[in-house]
Amino acid sequence: ILVPLNLDTTDGEAALELPRAPRIGPAVAFGYPQQAGSTATRAVVSLQELTGVLSAYQWYINGVEVPALGQKIHPGYGTFLPTRHEYVDLVAKAPLNTTELAFDIGTGTGVLAAILVARGVKTVIGTDIHQRAVDCANDNFARLAIDDSARAELTSMFPAGRAPLVICNPPWLPGSAPTTLDAAVYDPGSKMLLQFLRGLPEHLTTHGEGWLIISDLAELLGLRSRHLLLDAIDDAGLEVVDRLDTLPTHGRAKDDADILHAARSREVTSLWRLRVKA
Ligand SMILES: C[S@@+](CC[C@H](N)C(=O)[O-])C[C@H]1O[C@@H](n2cnc3c(N)ncnc32)[C@H](O)[C@@H]1O
């Protein structure tokens, strides 16, 4: 179902051409910022996508409470929502080996970078391959007044240089990723996971630590084996210092009507502390 939008309104806001239709202009401007300055007077958008844009705009306006931060994070359209807290809590609790510098690979909303700054890390550089995520992370850093400590840049994988702490929460499931939001959930061929492990030795300082945050859902679903992960760690010249495990607390883990319930109810989320082999 395609919904026609009127872009030629007196207030410059996109509007639905229906009597008594709700105001959608700010949400459309949020979802399609590239339309600003366009001379088009009409457009169509699929009803499904428009519903997604309206919902994402509400998440952005209201923000997502992050208990470990004691503050809200405001997700951009198409940016991974930090609604699961258990993986954020792992980053908030893991023994911290530095307060100088950290890299956050695939920063998304910047939530993990913000946790590291809250824990006292003076400089955190986040990277993401999606401009929307980079803008969203920098917006959150400014809102949290930590933009003198944290910044995000448009880079695939690692920023230049080395850091004593390099963290990464890659998408947890192998699978194709046609949209930017899919790319936060699905990692085709576990590419990002493997790139992170292979690249760590070149981006860690001596005695530095890499933190990989990942759940075993892909393993429980038969989409990736534990062997692949352990072999990739070993092949990259890394060893495991420690592994912190936690159980998911989100509603779907307890929802026995969910088709993935058997796997979700047994899912374990882990923070793997890695270092270059001695
Ligand atoms: C699971 S999300 C994690 C987001 C955030 N760190 C968090 O924990 O909420 C993975 C992120 O990695 C990003 N990403 C995917 N491939 C990447 C790459 N090659 N380099 C940098 N970021 C990448 C995605 O855009 C997404 O924002």
Ligand as a Chemical Component Dictionary entry (heavy atoms), coordinates in Angstrom:
data_LIG
# 
_chem_comp.id                   LIG 
_chem_comp.type                 NON-POLYMER 
_chem_comp.pdbx_formal_charge   0 
_chem_comp.three_letter_code    LIG 
# 
loop_
_chem_comp_atom.comp_id 
_chem_comp_atom.atom_id 
_chem_comp_atom.alt_atom_id 
_chem_comp_atom.type_symbol 
_chem_comp_atom.charge 
_chem_comp_atom.model_Cartn_x 
_chem_comp_atom.model_Cartn_y 
_chem_comp_atom.model_Cartn_z 
_chem_comp_atom.pdbx_ordinal 
LIG C1  C1  C 0  24.684 -4.776 16.838 1  
LIG S1  S1  S 1  24.936 -3.117 16.336 2  
LIG C2  C2  C 0  25.739 -2.486 17.806 3  
LIG C3  C3  C 0  25.505 -1.019 18.018 4  
LIG C4  C4  C 0  26.026 -0.483 19.359 5  
LIG N1  N1  N 0  27.455 -0.684 19.511 6  
LIG C5  C5  C 0  25.321 -1.163 20.517 7  
LIG O1  O1  O 0  25.942 -1.973 21.176 8  
LIG O2  O2  O -1 24.139 -0.890 20.754 9  
LIG C6  C6  C 0  26.291 -3.263 15.171 10 
LIG C7  C7  C 0  26.731 -1.952 14.552 11 
LIG O3  O3  O 0  27.851 -2.215 13.690 12 
LIG C8  C8  C 0  27.738 -1.396 12.534 13 
LIG N2  N2  N 0  28.599 -1.992 11.495 14 
LIG C9  C9  C 0  28.322 -3.019 10.650 15 
LIG N3  N3  N 0  29.402 -3.276 9.876  16 
LIG C10 C10 C 0  30.375 -2.400 10.252 17 
LIG C11 C11 C 0  31.723 -2.151 9.809  18 
LIG N4  N4  N 0  32.288 -2.868 8.844  19 
LIG N5  N5  N 0  32.433 -1.160 10.430 20 
LIG C12 C12 C 0  31.869 -0.411 11.419 21 
LIG N6  N6  N 0  30.595 -0.596 11.847 22 
LIG C13 C13 C 0  29.871 -1.568 11.279 23 
LIG C14 C14 C 0  26.254 -1.368 12.230 24 
LIG O4  O4  O 0  25.914 -0.262 11.425 25 
LIG C15 C15 C 0  25.686 -1.267 13.671 26 
LIG O5  O5  O 0  25.547 0.075  14.082 27 
# 
loop_
_chem_comp_bond.comp_id 
_chem_comp_bond.atom_id_1 
_chem_comp_bond.atom_id_2 
_chem_comp_bond.value_order 
_chem_comp_bond.pdbx_ordinal 
LIG C1  S1  SING 1  
LIG S1  C2  SING 2  
LIG S1  C6  SING 3  
LIG C2  C3  SING 4  
LIG C3  C4  SING 5  
LIG C4  N1  SING 6  
LIG C4  C5  SING 7  
LIG C5  O1  DOUB 8  
LIG C5  O2  SING 9  
LIG C6  C7  SING 10 
LIG C7  O3  SING 11 
LIG C7  C15 SING 12 
LIG O3  C8  SING 13 
LIG C8  N2  SING 14 
LIG C8  C14 SING 15 
LIG N2  C9  SING 16 
LIG N2  C13 SING 17 
LIG C9  N3  DOUB 18 
LIG N3  C10 SING 19 
LIG C10 C11 SING 20 
LIG C10 C13 DOUB 21 
LIG C11 N4  SING 22 
LIG C11 N5  DOUB 23 
LIG N5  C12 SING 24 
LIG C12 N6  DOUB 25 
LIG N6  C13 SING 26 
LIG C14 O4  SING 27 
LIG C14 C15 SING 28 
LIG C15 O5  SING 29 
# 
